[in-house]
Amino acid sequence: AALASGSRPTTVAATALTAEGEPDVARDEPEAGLQKRPRDLDLPPWLKGRYGTAVGRAVHATLQTIDLATGDGLAGAVAAQCDAEAIVGREEEVAGLVRDALGSPAVAAAAVGDHWREVYACTPTPGGRLLEGYVDLLHRGPDGFVVIDYKTAATTDPAELGRRTEGYRLQGAAYALAVAATTGEPVDRVVFVYLTPGGATERTIADLDAAVAEVRALVEAGAERVLG
């Protein structure tokens, strides 16, 4: 038992709890947001495989720097990120996805209230292991924190977005668990903001308390690797 316990990683990334990860054939490259793999936290910030595609990385990086309420700085940030990702010529595509994100209800609400971007959250779990992750956008709402996670997607199909949301359910719950434990404040919702060709679409975790309980059990049992 001691050997089995010792063989488990002492740190668990929230991204090890996602069942997603297949390539998005519509883009012919891994879908942005699906490749937040475990231990990316060890890499330098500019090398973290947080988003899976160059377009996704450019969108996320732009959303981390511009004014969320006004969009000020968008053009310059998009140009810089497209240059950094070697996707010069796709500025309009990136800018359009960013504008869609800014217009989504969850991001718009965060923009006019207390909010924090690229938030690192880490908490001990039963058995002494650490659960950690980066939250794209954290907002303090009237009923508690709102965790917002950006996902770019090449589909607008509601059934497919529902399937993906189910695949991300435990990842989002892990963020909620880490944020609540770190701050001592409740997390009201986890919102996935899908940036699609048809605009931004939001999905939430239906039973967050149950999902958080499942995360606790998986991490305690060391079973998260079957999903990663």
C-alpha positions in Angstrom: 0.0 0.0 0.0 2.9 2.3 0.8 4.5 1.7 -2.6 1.2 2.3 -4.4 0.7 5.5 -2.5 4.2 6.6 -3.2 3.9 6.0 -6.9 1.0 8.5 -7.3 1.9 12.1 -8.3 1.7 14.5 -5.3 0.2 17.2 -7.4 -2.9 16.9 -9.6 -3.7 19.4 -12.4 -7.3 20.2 -12.9 -6.8 19.3 -16.5 -6.1 15.7 -15.6 -9.8 15.4 -14.9 -11.1 16.1 -18.4 -12.3 13.3 -20.7 -11.8 15.5 -23.7 -8.8 15.7 -26.0 -9.6 14.5 -29.5 -8.5 16.6 -32.4 -11.1 18.9 -33.9 -11.2 17.7 -37.5 -13.1 20.9 -38.6 -9.9 22.9 -37.8 -7.5 20.1 -38.8 -5.6 20.7 -35.5 -6.3 20.1 -31.8 -9.2 22.2 -30.6 -8.2 25.2 -28.5 -8.9 24.4 -24.9 -8.6 20.6 -25.2 -4.9 20.4 -24.7 -4.5 21.9 -21.2 -2.4 18.9 -20.2 -1.1 18.0 -16.7 2.1 19.7 -15.6 1.9 22.5 -18.1 2.4 24.5 -14.9 6.1 23.5 -15.0 6.7 25.3 -18.3 7.5 29.0 -18.8 4.4 31.1 -19.4 5.0 31.6 -23.1 5.4 27.8 -23.6 2.5 26.5 -21.6 0.3 24.3 -23.8 -2.8 25.9 -22.3 -5.0 26.2 -25.4 -4.0 23.7 -28.0 -3.9 25.8 -31.2 -2.2 29.0 -32.3 -5.6 30.7 -32.8 -6.7 29.5 -29.4 -3.5 30.7 -27.7 -3.8 34.1 -29.4 -7.5 34.5 -28.3 -6.7 33.5 -24.7 -3.7 35.7 -24.5 -5.6 38.7 -25.9 -8.4 38.2 -23.4 -5.8 38.3 -20.6 -4.5 41.7 -21.5 -7.3 43.9 -23.0 -9.9 45.9 -21.2 -12.8 43.5 -20.9 -15.4 46.3 -20.5 -14.4 48.4 -23.5 -12.2 46.3 -25.6 -9.5 48.9 -25.5 -6.2 47.6 -26.8 -7.7 44.8 -28.8 -6.1 45.6 -32.2 -2.6 45.9 -30.8 -2.9 42.9 -28.7 -4.3 40.8 -31.5 -1.6 41.9 -33.9 1.1 41.1 -31.3 -0.3 37.7 -30.4 -0.8 36.7 -34.1 2.8 37.6 -34.7 4.0 35.6 -31.7 2.0 32.6 -32.8 3.1 32.9 -36.4 -0.4 33.3 -37.7 -0.1 36.7 -39.3 -3.1 37.1 -41.6 -5.6 35.6 -39.2 -6.0 38.8 -37.1 -9.7 39.2 -38.1 -10.5 35.7 -37.1 -8.8 36.1 -33.7 -10.3 39.6 -33.1 -13.8 38.2 -34.0 -13.5 35.5 -31.4 -12.3 37.9 -28.8 -15.2 40.3 -29.5 -17.6 37.4 -29.2 -16.1 36.6 -25.8 -16.5 40.2 -24.6 -20.2 40.1 -25.6 -21.0 36.9 -23.7 -23.2 37.5 -20.6 -20.7 35.9 -18.2 -17.7 37.9 -19.4 -19.8 41.1 -19.7 -20.9 40.7 -16.1 -17.3 40.0 -14.9 -16.0 43.1 -16.8 -18.1 45.5 -14.7 -17.5 43.8 -11.3 -14.6 42.4 -9.3 -12.6 40.1 -11.6 -9.2 38.4 -11.9 -7.6 36.8 -14.9 -5.4 33.7 -15.2 -5.8 32.9 -11.6 -3.7 30.2 -10.1 -5.6 28.1 -7.5 -4.1 25.3 -5.4 -5.4 23.4 -2.4 -4.6 20.2 -0.5 -6.9 17.3 -0.9 -7.5 14.2 1.3 -4.3 12.2 1.4 -2.1 15.2 1.2 -2.1 15.7 -2.6 -2.4 19.1 -4.1 -5.0 20.0 -6.7 -4.0 23.0 -8.9 -5.1 24.8 -12.0 -5.3 28.1 -13.8 -8.7 29.8 -14.1 -9.1 31.9 -17.3 -11.4 34.5 -15.6 -12.7 34.6 -12.0 -15.6 36.9 -11.1 -17.2 37.7 -7.7 -20.9 37.7 -8.4 -23.8 38.3 -6.0 -24.1 34.7 -5.0 -20.4 33.7 -4.9 -17.5 33.3 -7.4 -18.1 32.6 -11.0 -15.4 30.5 -12.7 -15.2 31.3 -16.5 -13.3 29.0 -18.9 -12.9 29.9 -22.5 -13.1 27.2 -25.2 -12.8 27.8 -28.9 -14.9 25.4 -31.0 -15.4 24.9 -34.7 -19.0 23.7 -34.1 -22.3 25.4 -33.1 -24.2 22.1 -32.7 -25.9 22.2 -29.3 -25.6 18.4 -28.9 -21.9 18.5 -29.6 -21.3 21.4 -27.2 -23.3 19.5 -24.6 -21.1 16.5 -25.1 -18.0 18.6 -24.7 -19.3 20.3 -21.6 -19.9 16.9 -20.0 -16.3 16.0 -20.9 -15.1 19.2 -19.2 -17.4 18.8 -16.2 -14.8 17.5 -13.7 -12.1 19.9 -14.9 -14.5 22.8 -14.2 -15.4 21.3 -10.8 -11.8 21.0 -9.9 -11.4 24.7 -10.5 -14.4 25.4 -8.3 -13.0 23.2 -5.6 -9.6 24.8 -5.7 -11.0 28.4 -5.7 -13.5 27.7 -2.9 -10.8 26.1 -0.7 -8.2 28.8 -1.4 -10.5 31.8 -0.8 -12.9 30.4 1.8 -15.8 31.7 -0.4 -18.4 29.7 -2.3 -18.3 29.2 -6.0 -21.8 29.8 -7.5 -21.2 28.7 -11.1 -18.7 27.3 -13.5 -19.3 28.7 -17.0 -17.7 27.4 -20.2 -17.8 30.2 -22.9 -17.5 28.5 -26.2 -16.3 30.7 -29.0 -17.7 29.3 -32.2 -18.2 30.5 -35.8 -21.7 31.4 -34.8 -20.7 33.5 -31.8 -20.3 32.9 -28.1 -22.3 30.2 -26.4 -22.3 29.5 -22.7 -22.7 26.2 -20.9 -22.7 25.7 -17.1 -22.1 22.6 -14.9 -25.6 21.5 -14.0 -24.9 20.0 -10.5 -21.7 21.6 -9.3 -21.8 20.2 -5.8 -22.1 16.7 -7.1 -19.2 17.3 -9.6 -17.0 18.7 -6.8 -17.7 15.7 -4.7 -16.7 13.4 -7.6 -13.5 15.3 -8.0 -12.6 14.9 -4.3 -13.2 11.2 -4.6 -11.2 10.7 -7.8 -8.2 12.7 -6.5 -8.2 10.9 -3.2 -8.3 7.5 -5.0 -5.7 8.5 -7.5 -8.1 7.7 -10.3 -7.8 11.0 -12.2 -5.2 9.5 -14.5 -7.8 7.3 -16.2 -9.3 10.5 -17.5 -6.2 12.6 -18.4 
